[in-house]
Amino acid sequence: MRFRAILTLATLFMTCFTIAVFAEPLHLMGGPARTDRLPENQSVSGQIASVGDAAFAISIKKDKQGSQTVEFLVDDKTKVEGKLTIGAEALVEYRSDSGRNIAVHVVVTPASGIGPY
């Protein structure tokens, strides 16, 4: 009878110990910690330089001397307010993914119609 009680208590102890060990978070046990976060969205504005099927580029004025052209990809999740036309001003909210800029939200302001009437 005593042997059976000791065996039952030892089994119960080992079960509780096993559950406690596997209940620890992985980063405390030496496993890889999950620190990857979704990147923050960035925004930029400029004049639309080119428009393609699934991409467009805007020209950003850096200073008085020059400008930089940045290309953005458009996917099925991209919200576009207005029409992407060359010469229009655009405010682009984007995220970077594997070195590519993917547009999240684009607000297009039509080009000003300055010229002879």
DRENBATOR-249188 format. One record per residue: residue number from 0; residue in three letters; chain; x, y, z of N, C-alpha, C, O in turn. Coordinates in nm, 3 decimals, decimal comma, always signed. Each point is the difference from the previous one (the first is absolute). Layout:
! residues N
+------+------+-------+---------+---------+---------+---------+---------+---------+---------+---------+---------+---------+---------+---------+
: resi : resn : chain :      nu :      nv :      nw :     cau :     cav :     caw :      cu :      cv :      cw :      ou :      ov :      ow :
+------+------+-------+---------+---------+---------+---------+---------+---------+---------+---------+---------+---------+---------+---------+
:  NUM :  ALA :     A :       X :       Y :       Z :       X :       Y :       Z :       X :       Y :       Z :       X :       Y :       Z :
...
+------+------+-------+---------+---------+---------+---------+---------+---------+---------+---------+---------+---------+---------+---------+
END
This chain:
! residues 117
+------+------+-------+---------+---------+---------+---------+---------+---------+---------+---------+---------+---------+---------+---------+
: resi : resn : chain :      nu :      nv :      nw :     cau :     cav :     caw :      cu :      cv :      cw :      ou :      ov :      ow :
+------+------+-------+---------+---------+---------+---------+---------+---------+---------+---------+---------+---------+---------+---------+
:    0 :  MET :     A :  +0,081 :  -0,119 :  +0,000 :  -0,081 :  +0,119 :  +0,000 :  +0,087 :  +0,127 :  +0,000 :  -0,027 :  +0,095 :  -0,073 :
:    1 :  ARG :     A :  +0,133 :  -0,097 :  +0,156 :  +0,088 :  +0,115 :  +0,006 :  +0,071 :  +0,022 :  -0,133 :  +0,014 :  +0,114 :  -0,045 :
:    2 :  PHE :     A :  +0,028 :  -0,221 :  -0,017 :  +0,068 :  +0,010 :  -0,128 :  -0,091 :  +0,065 :  -0,104 :  +0,046 :  +0,082 :  -0,079 :
:    3 :  ARG :     A :  -0,171 :  -0,118 :  +0,077 :  -0,095 :  +0,057 :  -0,093 :  -0,020 :  +0,149 :  +0,026 :  -0,009 :  +0,076 :  -0,096 :
:    4 :  ALA :     A :  +0,003 :  -0,031 :  +0,219 :  -0,016 :  +0,141 :  +0,035 :  +0,124 :  +0,079 :  -0,044 :  -0,013 :  +0,110 :  -0,053 :
:    5 :  ILE :     A :  +0,131 :  -0,165 :  +0,076 :  +0,124 :  +0,068 :  -0,039 :  +0,006 :  +0,011 :  -0,152 :  +0,037 :  +0,105 :  -0,053 :
:    6 :  LEU :     A :  -0,072 :  -0,210 :  -0,018 :  +0,001 :  +0,002 :  -0,145 :  -0,101 :  +0,100 :  -0,055 :  +0,029 :  +0,069 :  -0,098 :
:    7 :  THR :     A :  -0,147 :  -0,059 :  +0,159 :  -0,102 :  +0,096 :  -0,043 :  +0,047 :  +0,143 :  +0,023 :  -0,016 :  +0,085 :  -0,087 :
:    8 :  LEU :     A :  +0,074 :  -0,058 :  +0,204 :  +0,050 :  +0,135 :  +0,029 :  +0,117 :  +0,038 :  -0,092 :  +0,009 :  +0,114 :  -0,044 :
:    9 :  ALA :     A :  +0,079 :  -0,208 :  +0,014 :  +0,112 :  +0,028 :  -0,089 :  -0,050 :  +0,030 :  -0,142 :  +0,051 :  +0,090 :  -0,066 :
:   10 :  THR :     A :  -0,150 :  -0,165 :  +0,022 :  -0,058 :  +0,024 :  -0,133 :  -0,068 :  +0,137 :  -0,004 :  +0,015 :  +0,073 :  -0,098 :
:   11 :  LEU :     A :  -0,089 :  -0,040 :  +0,201 :  -0,067 :  +0,130 :  +0,008 :  +0,103 :  +0,114 :  -0,001 :  -0,019 :  +0,101 :  -0,069 :
:   12 :  PHE :     A :  +0,127 :  -0,118 :  +0,145 :  +0,104 :  +0,102 :  +0,004 :  +0,065 :  +0,019 :  -0,138 :  +0,020 :  +0,113 :  -0,044 :
:   13 :  MET :     A :  +0,014 :  -0,223 :  -0,023 :  +0,062 :  +0,009 :  -0,132 :  -0,094 :  +0,064 :  -0,102 :  +0,045 :  +0,077 :  -0,085 :
:   14 :  THR :     A :  -0,174 :  -0,106 :  +0,093 :  -0,097 :  +0,060 :  -0,091 :  -0,007 :  +0,151 :  +0,023 :  +0,002 :  +0,078 :  -0,096 :
:   15 :  CYS :     A :  -0,011 :  -0,037 :  +0,222 :  -0,004 :  +0,144 :  +0,031 :  +0,129 :  +0,070 :  -0,044 :  -0,006 :  +0,110 :  -0,054 :
:   16 :  PHE :     A :  +0,119 :  -0,172 :  +0,076 :  +0,128 :  +0,057 :  -0,040 :  +0,007 :  +0,016 :  -0,153 :  +0,045 :  +0,103 :  -0,049 :
:   17 :  THR :     A :  -0,089 :  -0,203 :  -0,025 :  +0,002 :  +0,006 :  -0,146 :  -0,090 :  +0,110 :  -0,052 :  +0,037 :  +0,073 :  -0,092 :
:   18 :  ILE :     A :  -0,154 :  -0,058 :  +0,149 :  -0,093 :  +0,106 :  -0,041 :  +0,061 :  +0,137 :  +0,030 :  -0,012 :  +0,092 :  -0,081 :
:   19 :  ALA :     A :  +0,075 :  -0,078 :  +0,195 :  +0,060 :  +0,129 :  +0,037 :  +0,114 :  +0,038 :  -0,094 :  +0,015 :  +0,117 :  -0,035 :
:   20 :  VAL :     A :  +0,066 :  -0,214 :  -0,007 :  +0,112 :  +0,029 :  -0,089 :  -0,051 :  +0,045 :  -0,136 :  +0,052 :  +0,097 :  -0,056 :
:   21 :  PHE :     A :  -0,152 :  -0,165 :  +0,002 :  -0,049 :  +0,036 :  -0,132 :  -0,093 :  +0,121 :  +0,001 :  -0,038 :  +0,049 :  -0,106 :
:   22 :  ALA :     A :  +0,001 :  +0,000 :  +0,223 :  -0,084 :  +0,119 :  +0,009 :  +0,082 :  +0,128 :  -0,009 :  -0,058 :  +0,107 :  -0,016 :
:   23 :  GLU :     A :  +0,192 :  -0,114 :  +0,024 :  +0,086 :  +0,118 :  -0,009 :  -0,003 :  +0,055 :  -0,142 :  -0,005 :  -0,078 :  -0,095 :
:   24 :  PRO :     A :  +0,009 :  +0,209 :  +0,078 :  +0,009 :  +0,057 :  -0,136 :  +0,130 :  -0,042 :  -0,067 :  +0,101 :  -0,024 :  +0,067 :
:   25 :  LEU :     A :  -0,103 :  +0,015 :  -0,200 :  +0,117 :  -0,046 :  -0,074 :  +0,123 :  +0,088 :  +0,020 :  +0,112 :  -0,051 :  +0,007 :
:   26 :  HIS :     A :  -0,131 :  +0,184 :  +0,002 :  +0,116 :  +0,086 :  +0,012 :  +0,072 :  -0,019 :  +0,132 :  +0,119 :  +0,032 :  +0,011 :
:   27 :  LEU :     A :  -0,188 :  -0,083 :  +0,092 :  +0,067 :  -0,028 :  +0,126 :  +0,071 :  -0,135 :  -0,002 :  +0,092 :  -0,023 :  +0,078 :
:   28 :  MET :     A :  -0,134 :  -0,065 :  -0,167 :  +0,061 :  -0,132 :  -0,010 :  +0,118 :  -0,001 :  -0,096 :  +0,061 :  -0,105 :  -0,021 :
:   29 :  GLY :     A :  -0,028 :  +0,218 :  -0,038 :  +0,114 :  +0,007 :  -0,090 :  -0,039 :  -0,009 :  -0,146 :  +0,088 :  +0,001 :  -0,087 :
:   30 :  GLY :     A :  -0,216 :  -0,010 :  +0,057 :  -0,046 :  -0,005 :  -0,138 :  -0,001 :  +0,139 :  -0,058 :  +0,022 :  +0,098 :  +0,071 :
:   31 :  PRO :     A :  -0,047 :  -0,087 :  -0,200 :  -0,002 :  +0,133 :  -0,063 :  -0,119 :  +0,083 :  +0,050 :  -0,113 :  -0,048 :  +0,006 :
:   32 :  ALA :     A :  +0,142 :  +0,172 :  +0,028 :  -0,106 :  +0,091 :  +0,044 :  -0,064 :  +0,063 :  -0,122 :  +0,069 :  +0,031 :  -0,097 :
:   33 :  ARG :     A :  -0,197 :  -0,013 :  +0,101 :  -0,069 :  +0,061 :  -0,113 :  +0,001 :  +0,151 :  +0,018 :  -0,079 :  +0,056 :  +0,076 :
:   34 :  THR :     A :  +0,168 :  +0,008 :  -0,147 :  +0,013 :  +0,145 :  +0,010 :  -0,032 :  +0,068 :  -0,131 :  +0,009 :  +0,122 :  -0,010 :
:   35 :  ASP :     A :  -0,047 :  -0,201 :  -0,093 :  -0,029 :  +0,063 :  -0,129 :  -0,133 :  +0,071 :  +0,007 :  -0,103 :  -0,058 :  +0,035 :
:   36 :  ARG :     A :  +0,107 :  +0,183 :  -0,070 :  -0,119 :  +0,085 :  +0,001 :  -0,030 :  +0,043 :  -0,141 :  +0,088 :  +0,000 :  -0,087 :
:   37 :  LEU :     A :  -0,212 :  +0,038 :  +0,064 :  -0,035 :  +0,055 :  -0,130 :  +0,063 :  +0,138 :  -0,012 :  -0,006 :  +0,079 :  +0,093 :
:   38 :  PRO :     A :  +0,065 :  -0,050 :  -0,206 :  +0,064 :  +0,131 :  -0,015 :  -0,104 :  +0,112 :  -0,002 :  -0,112 :  -0,017 :  -0,047 :
:   39 :  GLU :     A :  +0,154 :  +0,129 :  +0,097 :  -0,087 :  +0,117 :  +0,001 :  -0,015 :  +0,054 :  -0,142 :  +0,093 :  -0,007 :  -0,081 :
:   40 :  ASN :     A :  -0,210 :  +0,061 :  +0,051 :  -0,021 :  +0,063 :  -0,130 :  +0,070 :  +0,135 :  -0,002 :  +0,011 :  +0,068 :  +0,102 :
:   41 :  GLN :     A :  +0,038 :  -0,031 :  -0,219 :  +0,064 :  +0,128 :  -0,022 :  -0,082 :  +0,077 :  -0,101 :  -0,085 :  -0,058 :  -0,067 :
:   42 :  SER :     A :  +0,109 :  +0,186 :  +0,055 :  -0,073 :  +0,078 :  -0,100 :  +0,095 :  +0,100 :  -0,067 :  +0,099 :  +0,044 :  +0,057 :
:   43 :  VAL :     A :  -0,136 :  -0,012 :  -0,181 :  +0,079 :  +0,094 :  -0,079 :  -0,094 :  +0,064 :  -0,101 :  -0,102 :  -0,059 :  -0,037 :
:   44 :  SER :     A :  +0,137 :  +0,179 :  -0,008 :  -0,083 :  +0,065 :  -0,100 :  +0,088 :  +0,056 :  -0,111 :  +0,117 :  +0,032 :  +0,021 :
:   45 :  GLY :     A :  -0,176 :  -0,022 :  -0,138 :  +0,073 :  +0,052 :  -0,115 :  -0,087 :  -0,004 :  -0,123 :  -0,120 :  -0,026 :  +0,007 :
:   46 :  GLN :     A :  +0,182 :  +0,053 :  -0,120 :  -0,072 :  +0,005 :  -0,128 :  +0,015 :  -0,136 :  -0,069 :  +0,109 :  -0,057 :  -0,006 :
:   47 :  ILE :     A :  -0,221 :  +0,006 :  -0,048 :  +0,002 :  -0,130 :  -0,066 :  +0,081 :  +0,012 :  -0,129 :  -0,030 :  +0,082 :  -0,087 :
:   48 :  ALA :     A :  +0,134 :  -0,166 :  +0,076 :  +0,090 :  +0,004 :  -0,115 :  -0,038 :  -0,104 :  -0,105 :  +0,016 :  +0,024 :  -0,120 :
:   49 :  SER :     A :  -0,064 :  -0,139 :  +0,163 :  -0,040 :  -0,103 :  -0,095 :  -0,106 :  -0,090 :  +0,063 :  -0,007 :  -0,014 :  +0,122 :
:   50 :  VAL :     A :  -0,076 :  -0,046 :  -0,208 :  -0,107 :  -0,089 :  +0,044 :  +0,004 :  -0,125 :  -0,085 :  +0,002 :  +0,008 :  -0,123 :
:   51 :  GLY :     A :  +0,000 :  -0,125 :  +0,188 :  -0,001 :  -0,128 :  -0,070 :  -0,122 :  -0,081 :  +0,041 :  -0,091 :  +0,053 :  +0,064 :
:   52 :  ASP :     A :  +0,088 :  -0,180 :  -0,101 :  -0,113 :  -0,086 :  +0,032 :  -0,014 :  -0,023 :  +0,150 :  -0,109 :  +0,016 :  +0,055 :
:   53 :  ALA :     A :  +0,217 :  -0,054 :  +0,010 :  -0,006 :  -0,031 :  +0,142 :  +0,105 :  +0,079 :  +0,078 :  +0,041 :  -0,040 :  +0,108 :
:   54 :  ALA :     A :  +0,002 :  +0,153 :  -0,165 :  +0,101 :  +0,082 :  +0,066 :  -0,010 :  +0,143 :  -0,049 :  -0,055 :  +0,028 :  -0,107 :
:   55 :  PHE :     A :  +0,109 :  +0,061 :  +0,187 :  +0,012 :  +0,140 :  -0,040 :  +0,121 :  +0,058 :  +0,072 :  +0,049 :  -0,057 :  +0,098 :
:   56 :  ALA :     A :  -0,001 :  +0,169 :  -0,148 :  +0,117 :  +0,064 :  +0,060 :  -0,032 :  +0,147 :  +0,023 :  -0,071 :  +0,063 :  -0,078 :
:   57 :  ILE :     A :  +0,126 :  -0,010 :  +0,187 :  -0,015 :  +0,143 :  +0,026 :  +0,138 :  +0,063 :  +0,010 :  +0,097 :  -0,064 :  +0,040 :
:   58 :  SER :     A :  -0,092 :  +0,190 :  -0,077 :  +0,123 :  +0,078 :  +0,007 :  -0,007 :  +0,085 :  +0,126 :  -0,091 :  +0,080 :  +0,017 :
:   59 :  ILE :     A :  +0,189 :  -0,098 :  +0,069 :  +0,004 :  +0,072 :  +0,128 :  +0,111 :  +0,104 :  -0,008 :  +0,114 :  -0,032 :  -0,030 :
:   60 :  LYS :     A :  -0,149 :  +0,157 :  +0,058 :  +0,100 :  +0,106 :  -0,001 :  +0,078 :  -0,006 :  +0,130 :  -0,057 :  +0,015 :  +0,108 :
:   61 :  LYS :     A :  +0,188 :  -0,038 :  -0,120 :  +0,085 :  -0,007 :  +0,118 :  +0,045 :  +0,140 :  +0,043 :  -0,004 :  +0,035 :  +0,118 :
:   62 :  ASP :     A :  +0,047 :  +0,043 :  -0,214 :  +0,043 :  +0,137 :  +0,025 :  -0,015 :  +0,076 :  -0,130 :  -0,061 :  -0,050 :  -0,095 :
:   63 :  LYS :     A :  +0,113 :  +0,168 :  +0,090 :  -0,016 :  +0,083 :  -0,120 :  +0,072 :  -0,059 :  -0,121 :  -0,035 :  +0,031 :  -0,114 :
:   64 :  GLN :     A :  +0,134 :  -0,114 :  +0,138 :  +0,083 :  -0,048 :  -0,109 :  -0,053 :  -0,128 :  -0,066 :  +0,015 :  -0,015 :  -0,121 :
:   65 :  GLY :     A :  -0,074 :  -0,074 :  +0,193 :  -0,037 :  -0,127 :  -0,060 :  -0,122 :  -0,065 :  +0,062 :  -0,059 :  +0,051 :  +0,096 :
:   66 :  SER :     A :  +0,024 :  -0,163 :  -0,154 :  -0,113 :  -0,076 :  +0,051 :  +0,033 :  -0,148 :  -0,007 :  +0,096 :  -0,041 :  -0,065 :
:   67 :  GLN :     A :  -0,177 :  -0,037 :  +0,132 :  +0,019 :  -0,144 :  +0,003 :  -0,130 :  -0,066 :  -0,045 :  -0,108 :  +0,043 :  +0,039 :
:   68 :  THR :     A :  +0,118 :  -0,147 :  -0,120 :  -0,117 :  -0,073 :  -0,045 :  -0,012 :  -0,128 :  +0,080 :  +0,095 :  -0,078 :  +0,011 :
:   69 :  VAL :     A :  -0,214 :  +0,056 :  +0,047 :  -0,025 :  -0,119 :  +0,081 :  -0,115 :  -0,077 :  -0,064 :  -0,103 :  +0,058 :  -0,033 :
:   70 :  GLU :     A :  +0,122 :  -0,189 :  +0,017 :  -0,103 :  -0,084 :  -0,062 :  -0,078 :  -0,075 :  +0,108 :  +0,056 :  -0,045 :  +0,099 :
:   71 :  PHE :     A :  -0,187 :  +0,033 :  -0,121 :  -0,089 :  -0,068 :  +0,092 :  -0,079 :  -0,107 :  -0,076 :  -0,043 :  +0,022 :  -0,113 :
:   72 :  LEU :     A :  +0,026 :  -0,136 :  +0,176 :  -0,083 :  -0,106 :  -0,056 :  -0,142 :  +0,015 :  +0,053 :  -0,020 :  +0,042 :  +0,114 :
:   73 :  VAL :     A :  -0,077 :  -0,077 :  -0,195 :  -0,141 :  +0,005 :  +0,039 :  -0,051 :  -0,143 :  +0,005 :  +0,015 :  -0,074 :  -0,097 :
:   74 :  ASP :     A :  -0,076 :  +0,034 :  +0,210 :  -0,060 :  -0,133 :  +0,008 :  -0,150 :  +0,011 :  +0,026 :  -0,056 :  +0,110 :  -0,004 :
:   75 :  ASP :     A :  -0,008 :  -0,222 :  +0,030 :  -0,144 :  +0,001 :  +0,018 :  -0,045 :  +0,066 :  +0,130 :  -0,118 :  +0,030 :  +0,016 :
:   76 :  LYS :     A :  +0,210 :  -0,006 :  +0,077 :  -0,034 :  +0,066 :  +0,126 :  +0,023 :  +0,151 :  -0,003 :  -0,034 :  +0,069 :  +0,096 :
:   77 :  THR :     A :  +0,091 :  -0,018 :  -0,203 :  +0,031 :  +0,142 :  -0,011 :  -0,128 :  +0,081 :  -0,022 :  -0,079 :  -0,031 :  -0,089 :
:   78 :  LYS :     A :  +0,060 :  +0,136 :  +0,171 :  -0,113 :  +0,091 :  -0,017 :  +0,049 :  +0,122 :  -0,077 :  +0,097 :  +0,064 :  +0,041 :
:   79 :  VAL :     A :  -0,163 :  -0,032 :  -0,151 :  +0,039 :  +0,115 :  -0,082 :  -0,117 :  +0,097 :  -0,003 :  -0,109 :  -0,035 :  -0,045 :
:   80 :  GLU :     A :  +0,133 :  +0,158 :  +0,093 :  -0,100 :  +0,107 :  -0,006 :  +0,040 :  +0,094 :  -0,113 :  +0,102 :  +0,069 :  +0,010 :
:   81 :  GLY :     A :  -0,180 :  -0,066 :  -0,116 :  +0,032 :  +0,081 :  -0,117 :  +0,053 :  -0,089 :  -0,109 :  -0,001 :  -0,123 :  +0,011 :
:   82 :  LYS :     A :  +0,049 :  +0,186 :  -0,118 :  +0,051 :  -0,074 :  -0,115 :  +0,149 :  +0,023 :  -0,015 :  +0,046 :  +0,114 :  +0,002 :
:   83 :  LEU :     A :  +0,029 :  -0,223 :  -0,018 :  +0,145 :  +0,010 :  -0,017 :  +0,029 :  +0,049 :  -0,142 :  -0,010 :  -0,075 :  -0,096 :
:   84 :  THR :     A :  +0,047 :  +0,202 :  +0,087 :  +0,036 :  +0,058 :  -0,130 :  +0,135 :  +0,071 :  +0,013 :  +0,032 :  +0,057 :  +0,105 :
:   85 :  ILE :     A :  +0,044 :  -0,060 :  -0,211 :  +0,131 :  +0,064 :  +0,000 :  -0,017 :  +0,150 :  +0,018 :  -0,082 :  +0,063 :  -0,066 :
:   86 :  GLY :     A :  +0,160 :  -0,007 :  +0,157 :  -0,005 :  +0,143 :  +0,028 :  -0,083 :  +0,036 :  +0,121 :  +0,012 :  +0,111 :  +0,052 :
:   87 :  ALA :     A :  -0,097 :  -0,203 :  -0,006 :  -0,082 :  +0,028 :  +0,118 :  +0,084 :  -0,016 :  +0,126 :  +0,099 :  -0,073 :  +0,001 :
:   88 :  GLU :     A :  -0,139 :  +0,143 :  +0,105 :  +0,067 :  -0,013 :  +0,128 :  -0,061 :  -0,119 :  +0,075 :  -0,120 :  -0,023 :  -0,007 :
:   89 :  ALA :     A :  +0,204 :  -0,051 :  +0,078 :  -0,048 :  -0,117 :  +0,074 :  +0,065 :  -0,008 :  +0,136 :  +0,119 :  +0,028 :  +0,017 :
:   90 :  LEU :     A :  -0,200 :  -0,066 :  +0,080 :  +0,047 :  -0,031 :  +0,135 :  -0,011 :  -0,151 :  +0,014 :  -0,110 :  -0,055 :  -0,011 :
:   91 :  VAL :     A :  +0,222 :  -0,012 :  +0,034 :  +0,005 :  -0,146 :  +0,001 :  +0,039 :  -0,049 :  +0,138 :  +0,104 :  +0,037 :  +0,054 :
:   92 :  GLU :     A :  -0,189 :  -0,122 :  +0,004 :  +0,035 :  -0,072 :  +0,122 :  +0,041 :  -0,139 :  -0,046 :  -0,075 :  -0,066 :  -0,073 :
:   93 :  TYR :     A :  +0,192 :  +0,021 :  +0,114 :  +0,053 :  -0,126 :  -0,052 :  +0,072 :  -0,078 :  +0,108 :  +0,033 :  +0,051 :  +0,107 :
:   94 :  ARG :     A :  -0,010 :  -0,179 :  -0,140 :  +0,080 :  -0,086 :  +0,086 :  +0,109 :  -0,063 :  -0,086 :  -0,019 :  -0,021 :  -0,119 :
:   95 :  SER :     A :  +0,132 :  -0,008 :  +0,179 :  +0,109 :  -0,063 :  -0,072 :  -0,005 :  -0,150 :  +0,027 :  -0,017 :  -0,044 :  +0,113 :
:   96 :  ASP :     A :  +0,032 :  -0,034 :  -0,221 :  -0,003 :  -0,145 :  +0,012 :  +0,105 :  -0,058 :  -0,096 :  -0,014 :  +0,010 :  -0,121 :
:   97 :  SER :     A :  +0,116 :  -0,068 :  +0,176 :  +0,110 :  -0,060 :  -0,078 :  +0,062 :  +0,099 :  -0,098 :  +0,029 :  -0,035 :  -0,114 :
:   98 :  GLY :     A :  -0,010 :  +0,157 :  +0,159 :  +0,064 :  +0,102 :  -0,083 :  -0,093 :  +0,067 :  -0,100 :  +0,045 :  +0,084 :  -0,078 :
:   99 :  ARG :     A :  -0,173 :  -0,119 :  +0,079 :  -0,096 :  +0,063 :  -0,090 :  -0,095 :  +0,087 :  +0,081 :  -0,032 :  -0,032 :  +0,115 :
:  100 :  ASN :     A :  -0,012 :  +0,141 :  -0,174 :  -0,096 :  +0,089 :  +0,064 :  -0,140 :  -0,036 :  -0,049 :  -0,029 :  +0,008 :  -0,119 :
:  101 :  ILE :     A :  -0,057 :  -0,048 :  +0,211 :  -0,136 :  -0,039 :  -0,035 :  -0,095 :  +0,106 :  +0,053 :  -0,005 :  +0,025 :  +0,120 :
:  102 :  ALA :     A :  -0,069 :  +0,038 :  -0,210 :  -0,092 :  +0,107 :  +0,037 :  -0,117 :  -0,058 :  +0,080 :  -0,060 :  -0,100 :  -0,039 :
:  103 :  VAL :     A :  +0,029 :  +0,164 :  +0,152 :  -0,112 :  -0,041 :  +0,083 :  -0,119 :  +0,091 :  -0,026 :  -0,113 :  -0,046 :  -0,016 :
:  104 :  HIS :     A :  +0,139 :  +0,178 :  +0,011 :  -0,105 :  +0,100 :  -0,021 :  +0,058 :  +0,114 :  -0,083 :  +0,106 :  +0,054 :  +0,033 :
:  105 :  VAL :     A :  -0,175 :  -0,018 :  -0,140 :  +0,047 :  +0,107 :  -0,088 :  -0,110 :  +0,103 :  -0,013 :  -0,114 :  -0,034 :  -0,031 :
:  106 :  VAL :     A :  +0,148 :  +0,161 :  +0,055 :  -0,094 :  +0,110 :  -0,020 :  +0,057 :  +0,086 :  -0,112 :  +0,108 :  +0,057 :  +0,012 :
:  107 :  VAL :     A :  -0,185 :  -0,048 :  -0,124 :  +0,046 :  +0,074 :  -0,117 :  -0,073 :  +0,132 :  -0,009 :  -0,123 :  +0,005 :  +0,007 :
:  108 :  THR :     A :  +0,200 :  +0,103 :  -0,023 :  -0,055 :  +0,133 :  -0,023 :  +0,026 :  +0,033 :  -0,146 :  +0,114 :  -0,004 :  -0,044 :
:  109 :  PRO :     A :  -0,218 :  +0,035 :  -0,032 :  +0,020 :  +0,028 :  -0,144 :  +0,102 :  +0,111 :  -0,022 :  +0,014 :  +0,091 :  +0,082 :
:  110 :  ALA :     A :  +0,054 :  -0,101 :  -0,194 :  +0,100 :  +0,103 :  -0,035 :  -0,072 :  +0,133 :  -0,021 :  -0,110 :  +0,005 :  -0,054 :
:  111 :  SER :     A :  +0,174 :  +0,100 :  +0,098 :  -0,062 :  +0,132 :  -0,017 :  -0,001 :  +0,034 :  -0,149 :  +0,099 :  -0,018 :  -0,071 :
:  112 :  GLY :     A :  -0,210 :  +0,068 :  +0,026 :  -0,015 :  +0,030 :  -0,142 :  +0,052 :  +0,138 :  -0,034 :  -0,076 :  +0,083 :  -0,051 :
:  113 :  ILE :     A :  +0,201 :  -0,057 :  +0,078 :  +0,059 :  +0,129 :  -0,032 :  +0,036 :  +0,002 :  -0,149 :  +0,071 :  -0,089 :  -0,047 :
:  114 :  GLY :     A :  -0,117 :  +0,183 :  -0,022 :  +0,032 :  +0,010 :  -0,141 :  -0,095 :  +0,097 :  -0,068 :  -0,085 :  +0,059 :  +0,067 :
:  115 :  PRO :     A :  +0,097 :  -0,040 :  -0,198 :  -0,087 :  +0,095 :  -0,070 :  -0,144 :  -0,052 :  -0,006 :  -0,024 :  -0,120 :  -0,012 :
:  116 :  TYR :     A :  -0,070 :  +0,215 :  +0,021 :  -0,141 :  -0,036 :  -0,003 :  -0,058 :  +0,043 :  -0,130 :  -0,118 :  -0,020 :  -0,025 :
+------+------+-------+---------+---------+---------+---------+---------+---------+---------+---------+---------+---------+---------+---------+
END
